[in-house]
Structure formats: C-alpha cells, structure tokens
Amino acid sequence: MDAQIVLGILATAGAVSIFMFALKGLLDQVPDVIRSWRRIVVEARRPHSDPRPEQEDHRPPAAGVDGR
C-alpha cells in the first residue's frame, strides 16, 4: 500500500512537471507571435499604390550637364 502512495505522488509530480515544461514553452513563444502579428498589421495598413517595382534611370548623365 505504501508503494502505491509513493508511485501516485511520483506520477502526479511528473505530470505537473511535464505540464509546466509545456506551458513554459508556449509562453516563451508569445512575444514572437505578438511581434509577427504587429508586423502583419503594419504591412496590411501600409498603402500599396503600385505593385510593380519602380524603374530606375541608369543612363549616364549628358555631356556638359555639370557645367564643364
């Protein structure tokens, strides 16, 4: 009978330990989830007028433009 009580206490302590370990793992991820959510909200609120990338002008400057 004493062995069953000891085994019950050990099993309960083990279950509580596993639960706390899993809970800590979940709580450690909460700040990253909040940061990701905020980035999503900021990106969603940012105006997107032109989905195409802007064309840059890569032509060399015309001769004589700089006053020489």
C-alpha contacts under 8 A as a table, 3 or more apart, distances in Angstrom:
res1	aa1	res2	aa2	distance
1	M	4	Q	5.30
1	M	5	I	6.64
2	D	5	I	5.23
2	D	6	V	6.36
3	A	6	V	5.10
3	A	7	L	6.06
4	Q	7	L	5.03
4	Q	8	G	5.99
5	I	8	G	5.03
5	I	9	I	6.19
6	V	9	I	5.15
6	V	10	L	6.18
7	L	10	L	5.06
7	L	11	A	5.98
8	G	11	A	5.08
8	G	12	T	6.07
9	I	12	T	5.16
9	I	13	A	6.10
10	L	13	A	5.09
10	L	14	G	6.05
11	A	14	G	5.06
11	A	15	A	6.13
12	T	15	A	5.11
12	T	16	V	6.14
13	A	16	V	5.14
13	A	17	S	6.04
14	G	17	S	4.99
14	G	18	I	6.17
15	A	18	I	5.18
15	A	19	F	6.14
16	V	19	F	5.06
16	V	20	M	6.13
17	S	20	M	5.18
17	S	21	F	6.15
18	I	21	F	5.08
18	I	22	A	6.19
19	F	22	A	5.23
19	F	23	L	6.08
20	M	23	L	4.98
20	M	24	K	6.05
21	F	24	K	5.20
21	F	25	G	6.31
22	A	25	G	5.09
22	A	26	L	6.35
23	L	26	L	5.14
23	L	27	L	6.15
24	K	27	L	5.07
24	K	28	D	6.04
25	G	28	D	5.22
25	G	29	Q	6.69
26	L	29	Q	5.37
26	L	30	V	6.79
27	L	30	V	5.28
28	D	31	P	6.94
29	Q	32	D	5.53
29	Q	33	V	6.37
30	V	33	V	5.09
30	V	34	I	6.22
31	P	34	I	5.12
31	P	35	R	6.22
32	D	35	R	5.11
32	D	36	S	6.14
33	V	36	S	5.12
33	V	37	W	6.11
34	I	37	W	5.06
34	I	38	R	6.20
35	R	38	R	5.17
35	R	39	R	6.32
36	S	39	R	5.14
36	S	40	I	6.28
37	W	40	I	5.07
37	W	41	V	6.25
38	R	41	V	5.06
38	R	42	V	6.12
39	R	42	V	5.12
39	R	43	E	6.05
40	I	43	E	5.15
40	I	44	A	6.04
41	V	44	A	5.04
41	V	45	R	6.17
42	V	45	R	5.22
42	V	46	R	6.21
43	E	46	R	5.21
44	A	47	P	7.91
48	H	51	P	6.59
50	D	53	P	7.61
61	P	65	V	7.06
62	A	65	V	5.82
63	A	66	D	7.81
64	G	67	G	5.62
64	G	68	R	5.49
65	V	68	R	7.40
